Amino acid sequence: MVQTDSEPVRATGETDAARSRRFQQLALPHLDAAYNLARWLCGNASDADDVVQEAFMRAFRFFDTFRGDSARPWLLAIVRRTWYTEWRRRASSHETVEFDDTMDDATFDGWSAGGADPQALLIREENTKLVHEALAQLPVEYREVLILRELEEMGYREIAAVADVPIGTVMSRLARGRRKLAALLEARQGGASPRGAPMCASPDDEAHAGRSATGAVTATVTPLRASANGGRPLNPPGGTAAGNAQETPDGL
């Protein structure tokens, strides 16, 4: 094939147009996962949009470094690093952003109100609100692994690649995160203060609690899986800067 002046050839022998097409084919299918992670790391939808856009710009810029069959762990790791970079910038300038829980109900799987029982919809809406509030209270190192495991259904190895920690650490954080989330949900549903719930236990107790909480947490969180991009468009590479992030990333 003869290349024209409008199609410069990169060192890899690939034209910019071909590289762009390949990036779109590999990256865009994981846009939902990127937004879900950013949404729960940032704490609000607007900043999540900015973080995802900045992350995809970085991913496109360094696309030549991608190796492997699945782009999802690679992309989500970039999303996480983009958020953390912005968090450090915010922390140094003492900027804060309140957690925004104004997700559009119509953007979630199985959330159509058509023909549904109003009472059932009310219960579902209240349960979703409880889960949102409980997840927002979790330390970020537990929240991110729960989102990746329960909402994105990623394996331990993929989560370890995203969070840049050993698989054993992923498993430990999942067990503790499930226990803490279950305690928060139980406290909220029972009207008790979550501060009164025990948040420390032996490794054996935490592992047992993590296993017992898995079913309940998964059943409650899974319906929150977002549909295609949640209706939030992402601009092509060349947009705004990364978003805000307000929580201390302990243990990262």
C-alpha positions as CSV (number, residue, x, y, z in Angstrom):
1,M,0.0,0.0,0.0
2,V,1.3,3.4,-0.9
3,Q,1.2,6.0,1.9
4,T,0.3,9.6,1.2
5,D,1.6,12.7,2.9
6,S,-1.6,12.8,4.9
7,E,-0.9,9.4,6.4
8,P,2.5,9.5,8.2
9,V,3.9,6.1,9.1
10,R,5.0,5.6,12.7
11,A,8.1,3.7,13.8
12,T,5.9,0.6,14.3
13,G,4.9,0.7,10.6
14,E,1.3,1.8,11.5
15,T,-0.3,4.9,10.1
16,D,-1.8,7.4,12.6
17,A,-5.2,6.6,11.1
18,A,-4.8,2.9,11.6
19,R,-3.5,3.5,15.2
20,S,-6.5,5.6,16.0
21,R,-8.9,3.0,14.7
22,R,-7.1,0.2,16.6
23,F,-7.3,2.3,19.8
24,Q,-11.0,2.9,19.4
25,Q,-11.6,-0.8,18.8
26,L,-9.7,-1.8,21.9
27,A,-10.5,1.1,24.3
28,L,-14.0,2.3,23.7
29,P,-15.7,-1.0,24.7
30,H,-14.3,-0.4,28.2
31,L,-15.6,3.1,28.6
32,D,-18.3,2.0,31.0
33,A,-15.8,0.4,33.3
34,A,-13.6,3.4,33.2
35,Y,-16.4,5.7,34.1
36,N,-17.7,3.5,36.9
37,L,-14.3,3.4,38.5
38,A,-13.7,7.1,38.1
39,R,-17.2,7.9,39.4
40,W,-16.5,6.1,42.7
41,L,-13.0,7.4,43.1
42,C,-13.8,11.0,42.4
43,G,-17.1,11.1,44.3
44,N,-19.0,13.1,41.7
45,A,-20.1,12.7,38.0
46,S,-18.5,15.9,36.6
47,D,-15.0,15.1,37.9
48,A,-15.4,11.5,36.8
49,D,-16.0,12.7,33.2
50,D,-12.9,14.8,33.3
51,V,-10.7,12.1,34.8
52,V,-11.9,9.5,32.2
53,Q,-11.3,12.0,29.4
54,E,-7.8,12.8,30.6
55,A,-7.1,9.1,31.2
56,F,-8.1,8.2,27.6
57,M,-6.0,11.0,26.3
58,R,-3.0,9.5,28.2
59,A,-3.9,6.0,27.0
60,F,-4.0,7.2,23.4
61,R,-0.7,9.0,23.8
62,F,1.0,5.9,25.1
63,F,-0.9,3.4,23.2
64,D,2.3,2.0,21.6
65,T,3.3,0.7,25.1
66,F,0.2,-1.5,25.4
67,R,1.0,-5.2,25.3
68,G,-1.5,-8.0,25.8
69,D,-5.0,-9.1,24.7
70,S,-7.2,-7.2,27.1
71,A,-7.0,-3.4,27.3
72,R,-9.4,-3.1,30.3
73,P,-6.9,-3.6,33.1
74,W,-4.4,-1.4,31.3
75,L,-7.0,1.4,30.8
76,L,-8.4,1.2,34.3
77,A,-4.9,1.4,35.8
78,I,-4.4,4.7,33.8
79,V,-7.8,5.9,35.1
80,R,-6.7,5.2,38.7
81,R,-3.3,6.9,38.2
82,T,-5.0,9.9,36.6
83,W,-7.3,10.3,39.6
84,Y,-4.5,9.9,42.1
85,T,-2.4,12.5,40.3
86,E,-5.3,14.9,40.5
87,W,-6.0,14.0,44.1
88,R,-2.4,14.9,45.0
89,R,-2.8,18.2,43.2
90,R,-6.0,19.0,45.0
91,A,-4.6,17.9,48.3
92,S,-1.6,20.2,47.9
93,S,-3.9,23.2,47.1
94,H,-6.4,22.2,49.8
95,E,-9.3,22.0,47.3
96,T,-12.3,19.9,48.3
97,V,-15.4,18.6,46.5
98,E,-18.5,17.2,48.1
99,F,-19.7,13.7,47.2
100,D,-22.4,14.0,44.6
101,D,-25.0,11.2,44.6
102,T,-27.2,12.5,41.8
103,M,-26.9,9.6,39.4
104,D,-29.6,9.4,36.8
105,D,-31.8,6.4,37.6
106,A,-32.5,5.8,33.9
107,T,-28.9,5.0,33.2
108,F,-28.8,1.7,35.2
109,D,-29.5,-1.8,34.0
110,G,-33.0,-3.1,35.0
111,W,-34.1,0.4,36.2
112,S,-36.9,1.0,33.8
113,A,-40.0,2.3,35.5
114,G,-42.4,1.1,32.8
115,G,-45.1,-1.1,34.2
116,A,-43.3,-1.6,37.5
117,D,-45.0,-1.6,40.9
118,P,-44.6,1.9,42.5
119,Q,-43.9,0.4,45.9
120,A,-41.2,-2.0,44.5
121,L,-39.6,1.0,42.7
122,L,-39.6,3.0,45.9
123,I,-37.9,0.1,47.8
124,R,-35.3,-0.3,45.0
125,E,-34.6,3.4,44.9
126,E,-34.1,3.5,48.7
127,N,-31.8,0.4,48.6
128,T,-29.7,2.0,45.8
129,K,-29.4,5.2,47.9
130,L,-28.2,3.2,50.9
131,V,-25.6,1.4,48.8
132,H,-24.4,4.7,47.3
133,E,-24.0,6.2,50.7
134,A,-22.3,3.2,52.2
135,L,-19.9,2.9,49.3
136,A,-19.0,6.5,49.6
137,Q,-18.1,6.0,53.3
138,L,-15.6,3.2,52.6
139,P,-11.9,4.0,52.5
140,V,-10.9,4.3,48.9
141,E,-8.7,1.2,48.9
142,Y,-11.7,-1.0,49.8
143,R,-14.1,0.9,47.6
144,E,-12.1,0.5,44.4
145,V,-11.7,-3.2,44.7
146,L,-15.4,-3.7,45.5
147,I,-16.3,-1.7,42.4
148,L,-13.9,-3.6,40.2
149,R,-15.0,-7.0,41.5
150,E,-18.7,-6.6,42.1
151,L,-19.7,-4.1,39.5
152,E,-17.1,-4.8,36.8
153,E,-16.8,-8.5,37.6
154,M,-13.0,-8.4,37.2
155,G,-10.8,-11.3,38.3
156,Y,-8.3,-11.0,41.1
157,R,-5.4,-10.8,38.7
158,E,-6.9,-8.0,36.7
159,I,-7.8,-6.1,39.9
160,A,-4.2,-6.5,41.1
161,A,-2.9,-5.1,37.8
162,V,-5.3,-2.1,38.1
163,A,-4.5,-1.3,41.8
164,D,-0.8,-2.2,41.4
165,V,-0.9,-4.5,44.5
166,P,-0.3,-8.3,45.0
167,I,-3.3,-10.6,44.5
168,G,-3.2,-11.4,48.2
169,T,-3.7,-7.8,49.0
170,V,-6.7,-7.7,46.6
171,M,-8.3,-10.6,48.4
172,S,-7.7,-9.1,51.8
173,R,-9.1,-5.8,50.8
174,L,-12.2,-7.4,49.3
175,A,-12.9,-9.4,52.4
176,R,-12.5,-6.3,54.7
177,G,-14.4,-4.1,52.2
178,R,-17.3,-6.5,52.1
179,R,-17.4,-6.7,55.8
180,K,-17.3,-3.0,56.3
181,L,-19.9,-2.4,53.6
182,A,-22.2,-5.0,55.1
183,A,-21.8,-3.4,58.5
184,L,-22.6,0.0,57.1
185,L,-25.7,-1.3,55.3
186,E,-26.9,-3.2,58.3
187,A,-26.4,-0.1,60.5
188,R,-28.3,2.2,58.1
189,Q,-31.1,-0.2,57.5
190,G,-31.4,-0.8,61.3
191,G,-31.3,2.9,62.1
192,A,-28.1,2.6,64.1
193,S,-25.0,4.7,63.7
194,P,-22.4,3.0,61.5
195,R,-19.7,4.5,63.8
196,G,-20.9,2.0,66.4
197,A,-20.2,-1.0,64.2
198,P,-16.9,-2.9,64.9
199,M,-14.5,-2.1,62.1
200,C,-11.5,-4.2,63.2
201,A,-11.3,-7.9,63.6
202,S,-8.8,-10.8,63.4
203,P,-7.9,-12.0,59.9
204,D,-10.0,-15.2,60.4
205,D,-13.0,-13.2,61.5
206,E,-12.6,-10.8,58.6
207,A,-12.3,-13.7,56.1
208,H,-15.4,-15.3,57.5
209,A,-17.3,-12.1,57.5
210,G,-16.2,-11.3,54.0
211,R,-17.5,-14.6,52.7
212,S,-20.8,-14.3,54.5
213,A,-21.3,-10.7,53.3
214,T,-20.4,-11.6,49.7
215,G,-23.8,-12.8,48.6
216,A,-25.7,-9.9,50.2
217,V,-23.4,-7.2,49.0
218,T,-23.2,-8.7,45.4
219,A,-27.0,-8.9,45.3
220,T,-27.4,-5.3,46.4
221,V,-24.6,-3.8,44.3
222,T,-24.9,-5.7,41.0
223,P,-28.1,-3.9,39.8
224,L,-26.1,-0.6,39.9
225,R,-24.1,-1.7,36.9
226,A,-24.2,1.2,34.4
227,S,-25.5,0.8,30.9
228,A,-23.6,2.0,27.8
229,N,-21.5,4.9,29.0
230,G,-24.4,6.0,31.3
231,G,-25.4,8.5,28.6
232,R,-22.3,10.5,29.2
233,P,-20.4,11.2,26.0
234,L,-16.6,11.3,26.0
235,N,-14.9,13.8,23.7
236,P,-12.0,12.6,21.4
237,P,-8.4,13.1,22.7
238,G,-7.7,16.8,23.2
239,G,-10.3,17.9,25.8
240,T,-10.2,19.2,29.4
241,A,-7.9,18.5,32.2
242,A,-8.4,15.8,34.8
243,G,-11.1,16.1,37.4
244,N,-11.1,16.7,41.2
245,A,-10.7,14.0,43.8
246,Q,-11.1,14.7,47.5
247,E,-10.5,11.6,49.5
248,T,-7.2,10.5,51.0
249,P,-6.1,7.3,49.1
250,D,-4.9,5.5,52.2
251,G,-2.8,2.4,51.5
252,L,-2.3,3.1,47.8
